[in-house]
């Protein structure tokens, strides 16, 4: 009977201890009290220690588990991701602080409202990455808890949102690279603003000379100066961008010959 009961608590690891107490002749009530002093039991119902320290009464195992089930039901019904608040320990702070199910429900509702009122470009970028409204709500509900699950996606989405806000597309893999390199949302917004302003012009200049200038090269030139492949072997994307900008200025000023001479010196020819 004791083993069955403690298994429902998730404490089947206490089976040898229960057997030991039975063999020592303790009755079930005494064994129950002794089991509550074990480290496994204290860890499983960890919130009770904090509740007592805060002047609250400890919850019985059945009440404790009932609260966990109510919390989990609220979160699943709100569409929050399955791996968000899916461990017993995830609910420790809520129980320790005597958060009722109605209060948690209100918090979830506020997080859902924040999701609905978020920057449309941000939400759109997250959606393109396969994140649901529930994923975003989880972030607003508990950023610290959700960050291990969503931080990479959220940061990448912020960069994607910057691109989308300027009418540009974004590649998730490249946006992830920028996130890992520490590019912030503000820097992304500034960078994609520059790209929106100059890319089509520079691409047109390259086309005039039979060259190819890609969106990816423009991104590398703006966000990762000195990297990527330009027009010629050994030339970076940013150096190629500077060369095209120089040719553009030459075209505007009428100094086309100078630009053509620069092209000849650099080999010409379209990139593959």
C-alpha angles and dihedrals in degrees: 000000000000093000091051091049096048091045088061086055090055090250101117086131087077092067094103090049091050091050090049092052092048091051088051089057101249117151122237095261092052092045090052091054092047092049090056088064094058121105091236092057093045091050093048093052096030095146091068091069091056092044091055091047089052093051095258125126120255115252121238114245092255093051091044093053091043089058091049090051092049092050092048092047091053092051096045092047088053090056095247115162117277093238092053110097095351100136130077090239091056090073097047097099093045093053093040090055092045094241108177123220090248091054092049089049089054091050091051090050091052090050090051090051090050088053092051091049096045124117105288091221090054092050091045092053092049090048091052087056091056097257116144130219086257091058090052092045089053089057093052092044097053116357093180092054096041097043096081087055101036110020095098091046094044094050091045090049091052089057090045090050089054090054093046092048088061093049093257133125126240134211113221094213093053092043088054089053091053091049091053089051091055100253107163128214090253092051090047091051091051093045096049089046087059091046092051090051100047113018099084091046094050092044088053092051091050090050091053089062095043093257134129124232116181134202089241091056090051091051091050092047091053102038104024108033113194095025134093131041123294131186096302137031111282093018117121124225091248092052089050090049090052090049092052090047089053091051090049091054089048090053091050092049092044094245093130093146092062091053092048090050089053089050092052092049091052096051101251120219130123121277117246 
